[in-house]
Amino acid sequence: MSISLSSLILLPIWISMAQIQQGGPDENEKTTALKDLLSRIDLDELMKKDEPPLDFPDTLEGFEYAFNEKGQLRHIKTGEPFVFNYREDLHRWNQKRYEALGEIITKYVYELLEKDCNLKKISIPVDATESEPKSFIFMSEDALTNPQKLMVLIHGSGVVRAGQWARRLIINEDLDSGTQIPFIKRAVDEGYGVIVLNPNENYIEVEKPKMHVQSSSSDSSDEPAEKRERKDKVSKETKKRRDFYEKYRNPQREKEMIQLYIRENGSPEEHAVYVWDHFIAQSAAENVFFVAHSYGGLAFVELMIQREADVKSKVTAVALTDSVHNVWHQEAGKTIREWMRENCCNWVSSSEPLDTSVESMLPDCPRVSAACSTEM
């Protein structure tokens, strides 16, 4: 295991500081000496030797990657698959690079939904003002007017967004494995209208405004001036030490952001209910079908709990994959559990042959084998 240059330099200092904290002669003098030594270290230069700038391309071409005719992500020069450990022993930098690529792929999938699948991007809330945070879903042209069949797709939790099952599979396998595109195309070919939910798009991030910190001392305070000055000095020293070690731990600290939640769509569960009320419930389809993966299954059960009668009147069948719902924790009533036994099926990770019954501890829908890992 290799050790970074900065760690080698600072290790003796950390050991000495630990020894001082345990007690010993002339502690104040040693502490002063160590502080003086730390102040002489050019931390910015030290970090440059450890971690390159967190400055990544904003296009696939900039990363020198592209999807080939099989939908596989490959390096445009070498033809090799994506390499996570691009820079050895720089896990944080490699992770940030992976996340930057993931954001590009999310936008790429959105483009495929519109161009290849002919879906429309619909902004929500439907009555949003110009200035408030917004999200969106995707729908086929006939999603609300198709009189026969409507397919609704819900992905799981995490970094995935509309049209995706798993970012990892998109990057390491192919688009067919990691996206909902094969489901959408088949549904359209078989005459379904389609709605693609976006349950993880719950807020927007904006930079946190800088706050002006006011001094805690005040002429009206009952504390003696000497005590106030001593407390202020200790507070400043504590903040200085905390900032120093935070800078070492995370030298390229990103901007501080705050989250502004999207009205009535602040969680996957809220999102599912909102899309039901404003779109699915208004559709003309006589038969509505859901495909829900992982946390999407939990969101569907929550939808049933809140809109039981309406769901029962419109939904014909639900296909779950490795759903993480729990009818006990979610307090689904007996009538919901009975309906799920008749109308839902959960395909789970299993080495058993396809559709082999898999034992379940929950009294709801049948669990059967997916004959492979359905991890997404």
C-alpha positions in Angstrom: 0.0 0.0 0.0 1.5 3.4 -1.0 1.4 6.4 1.3 1.0 9.9 -0.1 3.8 12.4 0.3 1.7 14.7 2.5 0.9 11.8 4.8 4.6 11.0 5.2 5.4 14.6 6.0 2.6 15.1 8.5 2.7 11.7 10.2 5.5 12.6 12.6 3.7 15.8 13.5 0.5 14.0 14.2 2.4 11.5 16.4 4.0 14.3 18.4 0.7 16.1 18.9 -0.9 12.8 20.1 2.0 12.4 22.6 1.5 15.9 23.9 -2.2 15.3 24.4 -1.3 12.3 26.6 0.7 14.6 28.9 4.4 15.4 29.5 6.8 18.1 30.4 6.8 21.5 28.8 3.6 20.8 27.0 2.9 24.5 26.2 6.3 25.0 24.8 6.1 21.9 22.6 2.6 22.9 21.4 3.9 26.3 20.4 6.8 24.8 18.5 4.5 22.4 16.6 2.1 25.2 15.7 5.1 27.1 14.4 6.2 24.1 12.3 2.7 23.6 10.9 2.4 27.3 9.9 5.6 26.9 7.8 4.1 24.1 5.6 2.8 25.3 2.3 -0.3 23.2 2.4 -1.6 24.3 -1.0 1.6 23.2 -2.7 1.6 19.9 -0.7 -2.0 19.1 -1.9 -1.1 19.7 -5.5 1.4 16.9 -5.3 -1.4 14.6 -3.9 -4.5 15.5 -5.9 -5.0 17.0 -9.4 -7.6 19.7 -9.8 -11.2 18.6 -9.7 -11.7 20.0 -13.2 -13.4 17.5 -15.6 -14.8 17.7 -19.1 -18.5 18.3 -19.6 -18.9 16.2 -22.7 -18.3 12.5 -23.6 -15.9 13.6 -26.3 -13.9 15.6 -23.7 -13.6 12.4 -21.6 -12.5 10.7 -24.9 -15.3 8.1 -24.6 -18.3 7.3 -26.8 -21.0 4.7 -27.1 -20.4 2.2 -29.9 -23.0 0.5 -32.1 -23.7 -2.0 -29.3 -24.4 0.7 -26.8 -21.1 0.0 -24.9 -19.1 2.9 -23.5 -15.6 2.7 -25.0 -12.5 4.9 -25.2 -12.4 6.5 -28.6 -8.7 5.9 -29.1 -8.0 2.5 -27.4 -11.4 0.9 -27.6 -11.1 0.0 -23.9 -13.9 0.0 -21.4 -14.1 2.8 -18.8 -11.4 2.7 -16.2 -12.4 3.9 -12.7 -8.8 4.0 -11.2 -7.5 6.4 -13.8 -5.0 7.8 -11.3 -3.7 5.3 -8.8 -4.1 5.9 -5.1 -6.3 9.0 -5.7 -9.7 7.5 -4.8 -11.5 10.8 -4.1 -10.3 12.2 -7.4 -11.3 9.1 -9.3 -14.7 9.1 -7.7 -15.3 12.8 -8.6 -14.3 12.0 -12.2 -16.7 9.1 -12.2 -19.5 11.3 -10.9 -18.7 14.0 -13.5 -19.0 11.3 -16.3 -22.2 10.1 -14.7 -23.8 13.6 -15.0 -22.9 13.6 -18.7 -24.5 10.2 -19.2 -27.7 11.3 -17.5 -28.0 14.1 -20.0 -27.1 11.7 -22.8 -30.0 9.3 -21.8 -32.4 12.3 -21.6 -31.5 13.0 -25.3 -32.1 9.4 -26.2 -35.5 9.4 -24.6 -36.5 12.4 -26.7 -34.7 11.6 -30.0 -34.8 7.7 -30.1 -37.9 7.0 -28.1 -39.9 10.1 -29.2 -40.9 11.0 -25.6 -41.8 14.5 -24.5 -40.1 16.2 -21.5 -42.9 17.6 -19.3 -42.1 20.1 -16.6 -43.5 19.8 -13.1 -45.2 21.1 -11.0 -47.6 21.8 -13.8 -48.5 25.2 -12.4 -44.9 26.2 -11.4 -43.9 29.8 -11.5 -41.0 31.0 -13.5 -38.7 31.4 -10.5 -39.5 28.2 -8.4 -37.6 24.9 -8.6 -38.8 22.5 -11.2 -38.5 18.9 -12.2 -39.7 16.9 -15.2 -41.0 13.5 -16.4 -41.1 12.0 -19.9 -44.2 10.9 -21.8 -45.1 9.5 -25.1 -47.4 11.6 -27.4 -50.4 9.4 -26.6 -49.7 8.8 -22.9 -52.9 10.6 -21.8 -55.0 9.8 -24.8 -54.3 6.1 -25.5 -57.6 4.5 -24.7 -56.2 1.0 -24.2 -52.8 0.7 -22.4 -50.4 2.8 -20.5 -47.0 1.7 -19.2 -45.5 3.6 -16.2 -41.8 3.1 -15.3 -40.2 3.9 -11.9 -36.5 3.5 -11.2 -34.8 2.9 -7.8 -33.0 5.3 -5.4 -29.6 6.9 -5.7 -28.0 8.8 -8.6 -30.2 7.4 -11.4 -32.6 9.7 -13.1 -35.5 9.3 -15.6 -34.8 6.6 -18.2 -32.1 4.8 -16.1 -32.1 1.6 -14.1 -28.4 1.8 -13.1 -25.6 4.2 -13.9 -23.0 1.4 -13.1 -24.5 -0.9 -15.8 -24.6 1.9 -18.4 -20.9 2.6 -17.9 -19.6 -0.9 -17.4 -22.1 -3.0 -19.5 -24.2 -1.2 -22.1 -27.2 1.1 -22.6 -29.7 -1.8 -23.0 -28.6 -3.2 -19.5 -28.6 0.1 -17.6 -31.4 2.1 -19.2 -35.2 1.8 -19.6 -35.0 2.3 -23.4 -35.6 -1.4 -24.3 -38.7 -1.4 -22.1 -39.9 1.9 -23.7 -39.4 0.8 -27.3 -41.1 -2.5 -26.8 -44.0 -0.9 -25.0 -44.4 1.6 -27.9 -44.2 -1.2 -30.5 -47.0 -3.1 -28.7 -49.3 -0.1 -28.6 -48.8 1.3 -25.1 -48.6 4.9 -24.1 -45.6 5.5 -21.8 -44.9 7.7 -18.8 -41.3 7.7 -17.3 -41.1 9.0 -13.7 -38.2 10.9 -12.3 -38.5 10.3 -8.6 -34.9 11.2 -7.5 -35.1 14.7 -9.0 -36.4 16.2 -5.8 -34.5 19.5 -5.4 -32.1 21.9 -7.1 -28.9 23.1 -5.6 -27.8 26.7 -5.4 -24.6 28.2 -3.8 -25.1 29.0 -0.2 -24.9 32.8 0.4 -21.9 33.9 2.5 -23.0 34.8 6.0 -21.4 37.7 7.9 -20.4 36.4 11.3 -21.0 39.0 14.0 -18.8 39.1 17.1 -20.3 37.4 20.1 -19.0 40.2 22.3 -21.4 42.9 23.2 -21.3 45.9 25.4 -24.6 44.9 27.0 -23.3 41.5 28.1 -23.0 40.8 31.7 -19.7 39.0 31.2 -16.5 40.8 32.2 -14.6 42.2 29.2 -11.5 40.1 30.0 -13.6 36.8 30.0 -15.2 37.8 26.7 -11.9 38.5 25.1 -10.5 35.2 26.3 -13.5 33.3 24.9 -13.2 35.1 21.5 -9.6 34.2 21.3 -10.2 30.5 22.1 -13.0 30.5 19.5 -10.8 32.0 16.8 -8.0 29.5 17.5 -10.4 26.6 17.4 -11.9 27.8 14.1 -8.3 28.3 12.7 -7.3 24.7 13.6 -10.6 23.3 12.3 -10.2 25.1 9.0 -6.5 24.0 8.7 -7.3 20.3 9.1 -10.4 20.5 6.9 -8.3 22.1 4.2 -5.9 19.2 4.5 -8.6 16.6 4.5 -10.4 18.2 1.6 -8.0 20.7 0.0 -10.3 21.3 -3.1 -13.4 22.0 -1.1 -16.4 22.4 -3.3 -18.7 25.4 -2.9 -21.2 25.2 -0.1 -24.6 24.4 -1.6 -28.1 24.5 -0.2 -31.0 22.4 -1.5 -34.3 24.0 -2.7 -36.9 21.3 -2.8 -39.4 21.0 -5.6 -43.0 21.6 -4.5 -45.0 18.4 -4.0 -42.1 16.4 -5.4 -39.6 16.5 -2.5 -39.3 12.7 -2.3 -39.8 9.7 -4.5 -43.1 8.9 -2.7 -44.4 12.5 -3.1 -43.4 12.4 -6.8 -45.3 9.2 -7.5 -48.4 10.6 -5.9 -48.1 13.9 -7.8 -47.6 12.2 -11.2 -50.6 9.9 -10.4 -52.9 12.8 -9.6 -51.9 15.1 -12.5 -51.2 12.6 -15.2 -51.9 8.9 -14.7 -55.3 9.4 -13.1 -56.2 11.8 -16.0 -55.2 9.3 -18.7 -57.8 7.7 -20.9 -56.2 4.2 -20.7 -58.4 1.4 -19.5 -55.4 -0.6 -18.3 -52.4 0.9 -16.6 -49.3 -1.2 -16.0 -46.3 -0.4 -13.7 -42.7 -1.5 -13.9 -40.9 -0.5 -10.6 -37.4 -1.3 -9.5 -36.0 -1.4 -6.0 -37.2 1.8 -4.2 -39.6 2.4 -7.0 -41.6 -0.6 -5.6 -41.8 1.1 -2.2 -43.0 4.3 -3.9 -45.7 2.4 -5.7 -46.9 0.8 -2.4 -47.0 4.3 -0.8 -49.1 5.4 -3.8 -51.5 2.6 -3.1 -51.8 3.5 0.5 -52.6 7.1 -0.3 -54.8 6.4 -3.4 -56.0 2.9 -2.9 -59.4 3.1 -4.6 -58.1 5.0 -7.6 -55.2 2.7 -8.1 -57.3 -0.4 -7.9 -59.7 1.1 -10.5 -57.0 1.8 -13.1 -54.0 -0.4 -12.5 -54.2 -3.9 -14.1 -50.8 -5.3 -13.1 -47.5 -4.4 -11.5 -44.1 -5.9 -12.3 -41.5 -5.3 -9.5 -37.8 -6.1 -9.6 -36.0 -6.5 -6.4 -38.5 -4.2 -4.7 -37.6 -3.0 -1.3 -41.2 -2.3 -0.2 -42.3 -3.6 3.2 -46.1 -3.8 3.8 -45.6 -3.9 7.6 -43.3 -0.9 7.9 -45.4 1.1 5.4 -48.6 0.0 7.2 -50.4 -1.3 4.1 -53.8 -2.6 5.1 -55.3 -6.0 4.5 -57.2 -5.0 1.3 -54.0 -3.6 -0.2 -52.1 -6.8 0.6 -54.8 -8.9 -0.9 -54.8 -6.8 -4.1 -51.0 -7.1 -4.4 -51.2 -10.9 -4.1 -53.5 -10.9 -7.2 -52.0 -8.1 -9.3 -48.3 -7.8 -8.4 -45.2 -10.0 -8.9 -41.7 -9.3 -7.6 -38.8 -10.7 -9.7 -35.8 -11.0 -7.4 -32.1 -11.9 -7.6 -31.8 -15.7 -7.7 -29.8 -18.4 -9.3 -33.0 -20.5 -9.6 -34.6 -20.9 -13.1 -36.8 -18.0 -14.3 -40.1 -17.6 -12.6 -39.3 -20.2 -9.9 -41.2 -19.4 -6.7 -39.0 -17.8 -4.0 -40.0 -17.9 -0.4 -41.0 -14.6 1.1 -41.6 -13.4 4.7 -44.1 -10.8 3.6 -47.8 -11.5 3.1 -48.1 -9.5 -0.1 -47.2 -10.3 -3.8 -45.5 -13.5 -5.0 -41.7 -13.4 -5.3 -40.2 -15.3 -8.2 -36.7 -15.8 -9.6 -35.3 -13.5 -12.2 -32.7 -16.2 -13.0 -29.9 -13.7 -12.6 -28.9 -10.7 -10.6 -31.4 -7.9 -11.0 -29.1 -5.5 -9.2 -29.4 -2.1 -10.8 
